[in-house]
């Protein structure tokens, strides 16, 4: 899950596994596999970095 900022200033948590595309036109639009679109304040690169960080965190999770 990643936290992003909607255009109205509110925060939203998005399931990174449902992200299909991220585009800047110039607003950043996240399109989910469900077809839902979310316009956010973060840049495309920032969203990409958040997803990479989330995936890295998931892959480093260990159960002892």
C-alpha positions as CSV (number, residue, x, y, z in Angstrom):
1,X,0.0,0.0,0.0
2,X,1.2,3.5,-0.8
3,X,0.0,6.8,0.5
4,X,-0.6,9.6,-2.0
5,X,-2.2,13.1,-1.8
6,X,-5.3,13.8,-3.7
7,X,-5.7,17.2,-5.4
8,X,-8.0,18.5,-2.6
9,X,-5.2,17.9,-0.1
10,X,-6.6,14.7,1.4
11,X,-4.5,11.6,1.8
12,X,-5.4,8.3,0.3
13,X,-3.9,4.8,0.5
14,X,-3.7,2.9,-2.7
15,X,-3.1,-0.8,-3.2
16,X,0.1,-0.7,-5.3
17,X,-0.7,-4.1,-6.7
18,X,-3.8,-2.6,-8.4
19,X,-1.9,0.1,-10.2
20,X,-2.0,-0.4,-14.0
21,X,-0.5,2.9,-15.3
22,X,0.7,6.3,-14.0
23,X,0.8,9.2,-16.3
24,X,1.5,13.0,-16.1
25,X,-0.7,15.1,-18.3
26,X,0.5,17.5,-16.5
27,X,-1.5,16.2,-13.5
28,X,-0.5,12.8,-12.3
29,X,-3.2,10.2,-13.0
30,X,-3.1,6.7,-11.4
31,X,-5.2,4.2,-13.3
32,X,-6.1,1.0,-11.4
33,X,-6.8,-2.4,-12.9
34,X,-10.4,-1.8,-11.9
35,X,-10.6,1.2,-14.3
36,X,-10.8,3.7,-11.5
37,X,-8.6,6.8,-12.0
38,X,-7.1,8.9,-9.2
39,X,-5.5,12.3,-9.7
40,X,-2.7,13.0,-7.2
41,X,-0.2,15.7,-6.4
42,X,2.8,13.5,-6.5
43,X,4.8,13.3,-9.7
44,X,4.9,10.1,-11.8
45,X,8.5,9.5,-10.6
46,X,7.4,10.0,-6.9
47,X,4.7,7.4,-7.4
48,X,7.1,5.0,-9.0
49,X,9.6,5.5,-6.1
50,X,6.8,4.8,-3.6
51,X,5.8,1.6,-5.4
52,X,9.5,0.5,-5.6
53,X,9.9,1.2,-1.9
54,X,6.7,-0.7,-1.0
55,X,7.8,-3.7,-3.1
56,X,11.3,-3.7,-1.5
57,X,9.7,-3.6,1.9
58,X,7.5,-6.5,1.1
59,X,10.4,-8.6,-0.3
60,X,12.5,-8.0,2.8
61,X,9.8,-9.2,5.2
62,X,11.0,-12.3,6.9
63,X,9.3,-14.7,9.3
64,X,11.7,-16.2,11.8
